[in-house]
Amino acid sequence: MNWELIQRLMNCFSGSFINQCGEFIAHGYTNQYLILKDCKTELDIKCKVLEWFSRPAYKTCPYRTDKKNNEFHAFMLNGINKFLGTSFTEKDMDIIYTYLGNACNHEKTIRFIESGYDFNVLTVKEGKE
């Protein structure tokens, strides 16, 4: 794995770290993480960022107040956008999570990234593309 790429990822999520299990922890308090040790390319990391961080960027509510949850969502969304060079909104994250979250369709995640983040890739029914 390219160390400069990992440093770039870490710079996008202030306070992030990598633990002894090869997990990138984007937000320690809420334990938002992805496994880096099996990533071989930048595409692998981009896929995981979308697949595993789309939900906490708009929906996860680990705090007791709306204010803290909104700050958390903004932190995750800003980190995603900074890393990917995008300007996704929370509404976009809702769509991304629906179609790609939890790596439910990894091949579609790859197509979405390779398309330059064309949302039509997400919403077109399989077999109709």
C-alpha positions as CSV (number, residue, x, y, z in Angstrom):
1,M,0.0,0.0,0.0
2,N,1.2,3.5,-0.9
3,W,2.1,5.3,2.4
4,E,1.4,8.8,0.8
5,L,-2.2,7.6,0.0
6,I,-2.7,6.5,3.6
7,Q,-1.3,9.8,4.9
8,R,-3.7,11.6,2.5
9,L,-6.6,9.6,3.9
10,M,-5.6,10.3,7.5
11,N,-5.3,14.0,6.7
12,C,-9.0,14.0,5.6
13,F,-10.2,12.8,9.0
14,S,-8.7,14.8,11.8
15,G,-7.6,12.6,14.7
16,S,-7.8,9.4,12.7
17,F,-5.4,6.5,13.3
18,I,-4.5,3.0,12.2
19,N,-4.5,0.3,14.8
20,Q,-2.5,-2.9,15.1
21,C,-5.2,-4.8,13.2
22,G,-4.8,-2.7,10.1
23,E,-8.0,-0.8,10.7
24,F,-8.2,2.8,9.7
25,I,-10.2,4.5,12.4
26,A,-11.7,7.7,11.0
27,H,-13.6,8.6,14.2
28,G,-12.4,7.0,17.4
29,Y,-15.4,7.8,19.7
30,T,-17.9,6.3,17.3
31,N,-15.5,3.6,16.0
32,Q,-16.1,4.4,12.4
33,Y,-13.5,2.3,10.6
34,L,-12.5,0.4,7.5
35,I,-10.0,-2.4,7.1
36,L,-6.9,-1.2,5.2
37,K,-4.8,-4.3,5.4
38,D,-6.5,-5.9,2.4
39,C,-6.4,-2.7,0.3
40,K,-3.9,-2.9,-2.6
41,T,-4.9,0.1,-4.7
42,E,-6.4,3.6,-4.4
43,L,-9.6,2.3,-5.9
44,D,-9.8,-0.3,-3.1
45,I,-9.7,2.5,-0.5
46,K,-12.1,4.7,-2.4
47,C,-14.6,1.8,-2.5
48,K,-14.3,1.2,1.2
49,V,-14.7,4.9,2.0
50,L,-18.0,5.0,0.2
51,E,-19.2,1.6,1.3
52,W,-18.4,2.0,5.0
53,F,-18.6,5.7,5.6
54,S,-21.7,6.7,3.7
55,R,-24.0,5.7,6.5
56,P,-22.3,7.7,9.3
57,A,-22.1,10.7,6.9
58,Y,-25.9,11.2,7.1
59,K,-27.7,8.6,9.3
60,T,-25.8,7.2,12.2
61,C,-26.7,8.9,15.5
62,P,-24.2,8.0,18.2
63,Y,-24.8,11.1,20.3
64,R,-27.7,12.2,22.5
65,T,-28.2,15.5,20.8
66,D,-29.1,16.5,17.2
67,K,-26.3,19.2,17.4
68,K,-23.6,16.6,18.1
69,N,-25.0,14.1,15.6
70,N,-25.1,16.9,12.9
71,E,-21.5,17.8,13.7
72,F,-20.5,14.1,13.4
73,H,-22.3,13.8,10.1
74,A,-20.5,16.9,8.8
75,F,-17.1,15.5,10.0
76,M,-17.6,12.2,8.1
77,L,-19.1,13.9,5.0
78,N,-16.3,16.5,4.9
79,G,-13.7,13.7,5.2
80,I,-15.2,11.7,2.4
81,N,-15.4,14.7,0.1
82,K,-11.9,15.8,0.9
83,F,-10.5,12.3,0.2
84,L,-12.5,11.7,-3.0
85,G,-12.4,15.3,-4.3
86,T,-16.2,15.4,-4.4
87,S,-18.9,17.7,-3.1
88,F,-21.5,15.1,-2.0
89,T,-24.3,16.2,0.2
90,E,-26.1,14.3,3.0
91,K,-28.8,13.5,0.5
92,D,-26.2,12.1,-1.8
93,M,-24.9,10.0,1.0
94,D,-28.4,8.6,1.6
95,I,-28.5,7.5,-2.1
96,I,-24.9,6.1,-2.0
97,Y,-25.6,4.2,1.2
98,T,-28.8,2.8,-0.2
99,Y,-27.1,1.3,-3.3
100,L,-23.5,0.7,-2.0
101,G,-23.5,0.8,1.8
102,N,-21.9,-2.1,3.7
103,A,-20.4,-3.3,0.4
104,C,-23.8,-4.6,-0.7
105,N,-22.8,-4.3,-4.4
106,H,-19.0,-3.9,-4.7
107,E,-19.0,-4.1,-8.5
108,K,-21.5,-1.2,-8.7
109,T,-19.2,0.8,-6.3
110,I,-16.4,0.3,-8.7
111,R,-18.6,1.4,-11.7
112,F,-19.7,4.5,-9.7
113,I,-16.2,5.6,-9.0
114,E,-14.9,4.8,-12.5
115,S,-17.8,6.8,-14.0
116,G,-16.7,9.9,-12.1
117,Y,-19.4,9.5,-9.5
118,D,-22.4,9.5,-12.0
119,F,-25.5,8.8,-9.9
120,N,-27.2,7.3,-12.9
121,V,-24.9,4.3,-12.3
122,L,-26.5,3.8,-9.0
123,T,-30.1,4.1,-10.0
124,V,-30.1,2.1,-13.2
125,K,-31.5,-1.4,-12.7
126,E,-29.1,-4.3,-13.1
127,G,-29.3,-5.8,-16.5
128,K,-30.8,-2.5,-18.0
129,E,-27.4,-0.7,-18.2
